[in-house]
């Protein structure tokens, strides 16, 4: 009998970049009230089942849709596909981004929060004075989270400590007596 090969957990770097980098950057670095813009992030990273693909199709999300969209009054929609080196956009993603560009949208690819920040500046988005610094800090946070996730995947399990056992447990009799006395445990 042969042992099954050990399977490493997949680390979804693009998901980490999107959730812990770009989303926080959009929330904190754009220099206008949140009521004046709309940031939409599609978590498209990761393996999908046929059922998940069918649900996306019924919601109108076409394959290759970029990961984020930023709508600001007076500017065309700003679509950005997020990638982590050495990944590149697929053919379907390139076709979808070309369709969006023909429709008048601005489209780009960012490999880091700093690149995302540069795209936003280039496209005329008002950013706070410390946006570049925020982007660098968020890139550091993303790198740390990716390293932790990879270490966890390499070890084959969680790096979290087990929950400590309670110092004592209350039995049924003790709980009943306390309740009778008006004491809540």
N, C-alpha and C positions, 0 to 999 in steps of 0.2 A: 504494500500500500504506500503510495507516495503522498507526501504532505502537499497541501494546496499552497501555492506561492503566496507570500505575504503581499497584500495589496496596500499601497500607500494611500492615505487620504489625499484627495485632490485639494490643493490650495488655490482658491479662486482669487488671484491677485487683482483682476479688474474689478471685482465686486468690492474688495477692500478699498481700492482707489476711489471708486464711486461713492461708497457710503461714508468713509471716514475722511476723505479728502475733498472731493469736488462739492459734495452736498454742504459740508461745513463752510467751504470757501464761499459758495453762493449765498449762504445764510448770513455770513459775517463781513464779507469784503465789498459787496455792492453798495455804493454810496447813494442810496435812495430808499424811501419808505417801501416796505414790503407790499404795500397796496399798489405801487406803481410798476411792478414787474411780476412775472409768473415764471418760476423755475420748475421744470418737470424733469424728473429722472426716471428712466425706464431701466429697471434692473434686468438687463438682458443677458448677463453673464451666467455661465454655468451650463450644465447638462440639462436638457429638457426632455420630457416624455412627450409622446404623441398627443396626450390629453392636454398638456400645457400649451403645446403649439396650437392646437385647435381652439383653445380658449382665447389665446392672443389673436388669432385670426378673426374670431367672432367679435372681438373688441375693436377691430380695425387696425391692429398693430401689424404692419407688414414686415416680412423678414428683412433684416438689414437696417432696421430703423436705428439711427444713432442713439447713444445712451442718454444724452441730456438735450433739453431744449430750453432756451431762455427767451421769453417774450417781453419786450420793452416797448412802450409806446414810442412811435417815431422811428423804430429800427425794424428791419426785417427779422423774422425768427432766426435765432442763432442755434444751430445744431452742432453738437460736438460728440464724436465717437471717442471713447476712452480705450486706450490700449496700454499694455505693459510690455516693455521690451522683452523678448525679441518679436512679439506678436505683430502681425500686420492685418489690415482690413481685408476681409474676404471679398470675393468677386461680387457677391450679393450686396454686401455693405457698400462697396464702391458704386455699384449701379444705383442703389437707393440714394446715396449722397449726391450723385450726379443728377438724379431726378429732382431732388430738393433744390439744388443749385439752379437748375433750369426754371424752377418755380419761383425763383427770386429770394430764396433763403441763403443765409451764409452758413457754410459747412466747413468743419475742420476736424482734425484728429489731434488729440493731446495724449502724451505719454506720461505726464506728471501734472501736479497742481500748478507748478510754475509755468508750464507751457499753456495750461488752460487760462491762467492769469494773463499771459502775453496775448493770447487770442482775444480775450475780452477787451483788453486795452486797444488792440489793433482795430477792433470792430466798433469802437466808440462807446463802450459801456463805462459809465462813471463808477470808478472804484475808489475806495478809501485810500488815504495817503500811505497807510501801512499794508496795503494789499500784497505787495511783493514779499514783505517779511512774513505775513500770514501764510502765503503760499509755500515759502521755504519751510516754515514750521510744520505745516500740514504734510508736506512731502516727507519730512523726518518721521512724523507720526505714522504715516502710511508704511514707510520702510520698516519701522519697528514692528508694526502689527503683522506685516507679511513675514518677517523673520520669526516672530513668535508662532505664527500659524504653521510655518514650515518646520520649526522645531517640534511642535506638537504632532505634526503629521509623521515626522521621522521617528519619534518615540512610539508612535502607534496608539497614543491615547491622550488624555487630557493632562495638562500640566497643573491643573488646579488641585489644591489640597482637599482631602476628604473632609466633609462637614464633621465638626466635633460632636461627640455624643453629649446629650444633656447631663447635667450634674446629678440629677435624680429625676425619677418619673413618679407621677402621682397615680396611685391605683384607684380603682372604682370606689372603694370604700372611703378613701380620703377625699375624693372629689364630691361624693354624696354628702359627707359630713360638712365640708366647706360650704356647699350650696345651701344646706339646711341652716347654717349659721349666717348666711348672707354674704359669704366671701366668694368672690369670683377668682378662679385660677386661670 
